[in-house]
Amino acid sequence: MNKFKIPIILIGVLIFAESAGLIYFVSKSQDLSKKLETIKPGYQKLSQEEQELKSKYAGVLKENEVLKVDRDNILAQTKSLMGERSRANELTVSLERSNLEVSQLQKGKEEIQNYNLSLKEEIGKFLEEQKRLTRERDDFKVAYEKARKDNIIKELNNKISNLQKEKNNVEGNLKNKQGEIDKLTGQKSKLEAENERLTAQLKGYKKNYAQAVRKNKELGHEVINIPKKFSEIARQNKVLIRQTAEMHYNLGVFYTKNKEYERAVAEFEKVVEITPDDSYAHFNLGYIYAEYLVNRKRAIEHFRHFLRLAKSGDKDVDWVKKYLLTWETYEGKKPMQ
């Protein structure tokens, strides 16, 4: 019986080796299946593993062939050594089982080959999809470049159109400014002529004022020396006072036009001193203090004198009322009734 144990053990070892090789092959195939799930980011790595798998598969086939040869040799030796029919039957049963396992291994090998073929098909489909996506990407790049160029051309055309509009606006503004310059030149000429006229008038006023002062002194002497002429002198004095007030008023207007506001205020103050009931002397003082010297208190004071002395239909009454209402309300005072 010992001489039959060795062949049986050898057959068992061979069967175990084939099973181990098949399990190793199946295990590697499962690893390959898992790796194929990440085929897109690791396609090159998968190709390398496929080559390694093919190489190992070829090695397994060679080992399987060697095992088959060894098995056949052992079977031949076993048949020659079996002396008993019953033991031969047992070996035959074992051989049939081995053949069954070999067929199962062959079937597993075919399944793995089919699986590899399906993997190749999937890889081919992946490559085709990759080529299609590459073509779509290239087409998209071409379309994008074309659209970008079209947009650049449109933007350039819009910029050119905007620049043309700005140019037209600038030319129009230049024409308007030139017209304003011509207008200001004409106004300057008029102001210079008016200045010359007022200067000449001022000289005449000064001359008249000197004459009036001299005449006033003479009249003063006459009042002292000739009491009978007192009423005539008083009348002439009133005329003289009125003329003096007019002279100071005209000087105030002259200085205002020449933007000498301090001197203008001095002249209008003389008018108010000589003739306190001159409404427009108060108006001019209020206007200068309001618009040029920015003294609201003095402006309001003179505007109130103006309203007290002015006629109800005077054109400047409404403006003065609005000014007083605005600033007294702003300063928190009681609004003018």
SULHU-V996863 format. One record per residue. N is the residue number from 1. PSI is psi as a letter, one per 40 degrees, with the letter a starting at -180 (none if undefined). OMEGA is omega in radians with two decimals (999 if undefined). Layout:
BEGIN
n | psi | omega
N | PSI | OMEGA
N | PSI | OMEGA
END
This chain:
BEGIN
n | psi | omega
1 | d | -3.11
2 | d | -3.11
3 | e | 3.09
4 | e | -3.12
5 | d | -3.09
6 | d | 3.10
7 | d | -3.14
8 | d | 3.14
9 | d | 3.12
10 | d | 3.10
11 | d | 3.11
12 | d | 3.13
13 | d | 3.13
14 | d | 3.14
15 | d | 3.12
16 | d | 3.12
17 | d | 3.10
18 | d | 3.13
19 | d | 3.12
20 | d | 3.10
21 | d | 3.10
22 | d | 3.12
23 | d | 3.10
24 | d | 3.13
25 | d | 3.13
26 | d | 3.13
27 | d | 3.11
28 | d | 3.12
29 | d | 3.10
30 | d | 3.08
31 | d | 3.12
32 | d | 3.13
33 | d | 3.13
34 | d | -3.12
35 | d | -3.14
36 | e | 3.11
37 | d | 3.09
38 | f | -3.00
39 | d | -3.07
40 | d | 3.14
41 | e | -3.09
42 | f | -3.07
43 | d | -3.12
44 | d | 3.11
45 | d | 3.11
46 | d | 3.13
47 | d | 3.11
48 | d | 3.12
49 | d | 3.10
50 | d | 3.10
51 | d | 3.12
52 | d | 3.13
53 | d | 3.11
54 | d | -3.14
55 | d | 3.13
56 | d | 3.12
57 | d | 3.10
58 | d | 3.10
59 | d | 3.12
60 | d | 3.11
61 | d | 3.12
62 | d | 3.12
63 | d | 3.11
64 | d | 3.11
65 | d | 3.11
66 | d | 3.12
67 | d | 3.10
68 | d | 3.12
69 | d | 3.11
70 | d | 3.13
71 | d | 3.14
72 | d | 3.12
73 | d | 3.14
74 | d | 3.12
75 | d | 3.12
76 | d | 3.11
77 | d | -3.13
78 | d | 3.14
79 | d | 3.14
80 | d | -3.12
81 | d | -3.07
82 | h | 3.11
83 | e | -3.09
84 | i | -3.07
85 | d | -3.10
86 | d | 3.12
87 | d | 3.10
88 | d | 3.11
89 | d | 3.12
90 | d | 3.11
91 | d | 3.12
92 | d | 3.10
93 | d | 3.12
94 | d | 3.13
95 | d | 3.12
96 | d | 3.10
97 | d | 3.11
98 | d | 3.11
99 | d | 3.11
100 | d | 3.12
101 | d | 3.10
102 | d | 3.11
103 | d | 3.09
104 | d | 3.08
105 | d | 3.11
106 | d | 3.10
107 | d | 3.09
108 | d | 3.12
109 | d | 3.11
110 | d | 3.11
111 | d | 3.12
112 | d | 3.10
113 | d | 3.10
114 | d | 3.12
115 | d | 3.08
116 | d | 3.09
117 | d | 3.11
118 | d | 3.08
119 | d | 3.10
120 | d | 3.10
121 | d | 3.11
122 | d | 3.12
123 | d | 3.09
124 | d | 3.10
125 | d | 3.11
126 | d | 3.12
127 | d | 3.11
128 | d | 3.12
129 | d | 3.11
130 | d | 3.09
131 | d | 3.14
132 | d | 3.11
133 | d | 3.10
134 | d | 3.10
135 | d | 3.12
136 | d | 3.11
137 | d | 3.12
138 | d | 3.11
139 | d | 3.13
140 | d | 3.11
141 | d | 3.14
142 | d | 3.13
143 | d | -3.14
144 | d | 3.12
145 | d | 3.13
146 | d | 3.13
147 | d | 3.14
148 | d | 3.12
149 | d | 3.12
150 | d | 3.12
151 | d | 3.12
152 | d | 3.14
153 | d | 3.13
154 | d | 3.12
155 | d | 3.12
156 | d | 3.12
157 | d | 3.11
158 | d | 3.12
159 | d | 3.11
160 | d | 3.12
161 | d | 3.13
162 | d | 3.10
163 | d | 3.11
164 | d | 3.10
165 | d | 3.12
166 | d | 3.12
167 | d | 3.12
168 | d | 3.12
169 | d | 3.13
170 | d | 3.12
171 | d | 3.10
172 | d | 3.11
173 | d | 3.11
174 | d | 3.11
175 | d | 3.13
176 | d | 3.13
177 | d | 3.11
178 | d | 3.09
179 | d | 3.11
180 | d | 3.11
181 | d | 3.11
182 | d | 3.14
183 | d | 3.13
184 | d | 3.09
185 | d | 3.11
186 | d | 3.12
187 | d | 3.11
188 | d | 3.12
189 | d | 3.13
190 | d | 3.14
191 | d | 3.10
192 | d | 3.11
193 | d | 3.13
194 | d | 3.11
195 | d | 3.11
196 | d | -3.14
197 | d | -3.12
198 | d | 3.09
199 | d | 3.10
200 | d | 3.12
201 | d | 3.11
202 | d | 3.10
203 | d | 3.12
204 | d | 3.13
205 | d | 3.12
206 | d | 3.11
207 | d | 3.13
208 | d | -3.14
209 | d | 3.10
210 | d | 3.10
211 | d | -3.13
212 | d | 3.12
213 | d | 3.14
214 | d | -3.13
215 | d | 3.12
216 | d | 3.08
217 | d | 3.12
218 | d | 3.11
219 | d | 3.10
220 | d | 3.08
221 | d | -3.14
222 | d | 3.13
223 | d | 3.13
224 | d | -3.03
225 | d | -3.07
226 | g | -3.13
227 | d | -3.09
228 | d | -3.09
229 | e | -3.07
230 | d | -3.09
231 | d | 3.12
232 | d | 3.13
233 | d | 3.12
234 | d | 3.12
235 | d | 3.13
236 | d | 3.11
237 | d | 3.09
238 | d | 3.11
239 | d | -3.14
240 | d | 3.12
241 | d | 3.13
242 | d | 3.11
243 | d | 3.11
244 | d | 3.11
245 | d | 3.12
246 | d | 3.14
247 | d | 3.12
248 | d | 3.12
249 | d | 3.13
250 | d | 3.07
251 | d | 3.10
252 | d | 3.09
253 | d | -3.14
254 | d | -3.13
255 | d | 3.10
256 | d | 3.13
257 | d | 3.12
258 | e | 3.06
259 | f | 3.04
260 | g | -2.92
261 | d | 3.12
262 | d | 3.11
263 | d | 3.11
264 | d | 3.11
265 | d | 3.13
266 | d | -3.13
267 | d | 3.14
268 | d | 3.06
269 | d | 3.08
270 | d | 3.12
271 | d | -3.14
272 | d | 3.10
273 | d | -3.12
274 | d | -3.11
275 | g | -3.07
276 | e | -3.09
277 | e | 3.11
278 | h | -3.04
279 | d | -3.05
280 | e | 2.98
281 | d | 3.06
282 | d | 3.13
283 | d | -3.12
284 | d | 3.08
285 | d | 3.12
286 | d | -3.11
287 | d | 3.13
288 | d | 3.12
289 | d | -3.10
290 | d | -2.97
291 | d | -2.99
292 | d | -3.11
293 | e | 3.06
294 | g | 3.02
295 | g | -3.01
296 | d | -3.10
297 | d | 3.13
298 | d | -3.14
299 | d | -3.14
300 | d | 3.13
301 | d | -3.13
302 | d | 3.11
303 | d | 3.09
304 | d | 3.04
305 | d | -3.14
306 | d | 3.14
307 | d | 3.12
308 | d | -3.05
309 | d | -3.03
310 | i | 3.08
311 | i | -3.07
312 | d | -3.10
313 | e | -3.10
314 | h | -3.05
315 | d | -3.06
316 | e | -3.09
317 | d | -3.11
318 | d | -3.13
319 | d | -3.14
320 | d | 3.12
321 | d | 3.12
322 | d | 3.14
323 | d | -3.13
324 | d | 3.14
325 | d | -3.10
326 | d | -3.02
327 | d | 3.09
328 | d | 3.06
329 | d | -3.14
330 | d | -3.12
331 | e | 3.07
332 | e | 3.12
333 | i | 3.13
334 | h | -3.14
335 | i | -3.12
336 | h | 3.11
337 | none | 999
END
